[in-house]
Structures are given as C-alpha cells and as structure tokens.
C-alpha cells in the first residue's frame, strides 16, 4: 500500500468515459507508463486531464463541490444528452493489495435527483487470479452498500469474506469515508493513490518572489506557489538530489551555475540564481519565465517521492525548443521510477523524443471526442519503424484530424 506522500506501484491500464463533457462514450486502452496526448485546440486534452482532477476533488470535498467548481452537472454532462443519464467514469489499474499485484476496476456513476448530484453507483473490484469473474470489495448504490473487511483472505478459497454494511452521504464517495479505515484495504489503498495524484496547473507568477518560510514543503503544489519551500526542503533533506537538479539546470540554462534557497531578513524565503557572467546573483523575481519553469519542472520530476500519477499540460510553453527532448526524457525517467505520467503537447520538438507506443491523439467528430493511438495507425507505425520521428509525422499531417 502507498506510504503517505509517496507513490505506490500503481499503473492505470485503461479509462472509460461516458457523458463526461466531450467524451460521450470513449475508451483508452493499454495506457503506457509515460502517455503523451496530442490534438487540435478544443479536441478534449484538458477535459481528459480534468477527469483526474474531478476524481481527486470528489474525494477531497464531495461530488457536489467537484461539479460546482466546473459549472454544475449541466456543464459536465455531454452536450445534447438527456440530463437524466448518468456521468460514468471507469478506471482500471494495477495495484498491490494485501501483498498481491491486482488488476483493479473502479467504477463511478453520478446522476441527478431533484437537481442535486447523487452517486448512483460506486464499485471497486478485482479478480482472484488471471481468470474468472472480478469480486466486488466495495459496492454502493445511492449511498448504501457494503465493503469487505478481510481482503487478506481473498486468495484462500475456503475462507469466507466478510461484507460489512455501510452508508455514506449520497453525494460522497464511499472510498472517501471507508478509505480512512485500514480494515477496508482496497478502498484505503485507492483513496491514498488519488490523494497523491498531481494534476499540474503551474503559474509562473505564483512561483516567483519571496514566500513565507513556514508552509507545505513535501511536494510542489499544483500551482507551484511553494517552489521556494520545496527547493529548501530538498536542499536540506536530500542534498544529492538537489545537486542533480542544479546540474541539470547548468546543462539547460546557459550561464546558471548555482541555485540556492535563501532566507530573507523578514523571515521569508526566496531563490537566488547565480550567473557566472556577473558578480552578483539574481533573485527569482528577475530571472526569465523559462528559467523559473525549468527549475520548477526539475524540482517536480526529481522529487524523492514521486506522485503515483503526474499530469502536465503543454510543458513546452516558455521553454526553448532544444530543451524539450531532454524534458521528455525526464518525464519518462519519472515514470520509470514509479510515477505514471500523462503529458499533453502541441510541440513537434517534444514529440520527436517519444515513441510510437506512448502517443494517443484526440479528434473531434460531430462535437464529440474520439481517442486514437499512434501505434494502431499502420502508416505512422511503418514510418516510425523506418526511423522517422513522431513530431515530423505530426507536422506533415499523418495524425488525421489533429493538425498542430
């Protein structure tokens, strides 16, 4: 099971969406550890990433608040669909539960009743082995259901599993309430995973400037507004990691020779960047947007405890094109350390660094999004096998309906 603040060995294998904004009925199958998503503006890339943010908000708050922050149920359900139809999200992922690697399915179905959101169905299930039907370890309908309390006996066919009846608020996820208790192992493990997801919404202006020296410093926040605190924490607790971050900065940003978290006389904290061409260092307020963003990405990607899931939209913004190949390699290295990565991009330079098995592209047809995979396209696969590059193929129009 995941440690608090660290990544578990989780891998999302497939996602199915019904009636979630532009995703009327789609599946993403055989998702790789490092998944790169491309598509024209408005094709649904941000919506796909918001599925993860929506699940996390449902868990952190409740379903009603998660919907309200996105404009309400009417703004989430697919355009033109009957409002009595449910929104449905299904995620299949691999996770170690009771010391066994399982293929787990989480199904969430949300509807409306008297203009109020209701969790119509919530199921968490996995199989005993490779074959046979999955067993439901958590099964709730309209706030009532059960969860299994002795999952560790699941593989012992002669032992009876105990179903404990429970009830939760009708707009509250069962994994939110039951996941607080160790005896509900599947719910607890999945809750901890979702809490550890990072769906980036980085803002350079929030990452700049001096910050209060006291605050959350375990991981970079979604907006990056605690960059100085996290850098200081890594600098002090993992100096070898911080040295690798600075070494990467030296390779990628000309002139940068040192980055140091520095306390100010008024008890705050800022970052100091030293350029060998000048006697005096620069504080982060005066360095370029690209320098701040590259440093923030390195702090995120070299995190000693990677997130179980990392989502980043268009990391190429403010960065020089020649830096993007190495940045793509950093994302892949992060995924290899145990944190699955989803990245969206409009950059051919970034795409040139990725493989045919890593790319999906989104296409809008009659107002709804379709999901395609690069390796399933015979022409793209053939060109890649002959040594071509993904970004070149994208620029040349081989990704039908997904012009750069």
Secondary structure, DSSP 8 states (H G I E B T S, - for coil): ---TTS--S-EEEEEEEEEETTEEEEEE-S--SEEEEEE-TTSSHHHHHHHHHHHHHHHHS-HHHHHHTTT-HHHHS-TTS-TTS-EEEEEEEEEEETTEEEEEEEEEEEEEETTEEEEEEEEEEE-SSSSS--EEEEEEETTEEEEES-GGGTT-TTS---EEEEE--TTS-HHHHHTTSTTSHHHHHHHHHHHH-EE----HHHHSS-EESSS--SS--SS-TTHHHHHHHHHHH-HHHHHHHHHHHHHHSTTEEEEEEEE-TTSEEEEEEEETTSSS-EEGGGS-HHHHHHHHHHHHHT-SS--SEEEEE-TTTTS-GGGHHHHHHHHHHHHHTT-EEEEE---HHHHTTS-GGGEEEEEEETTEEEEEEGGG-HHHHHHHHTT--HHHHHHTT-STT---
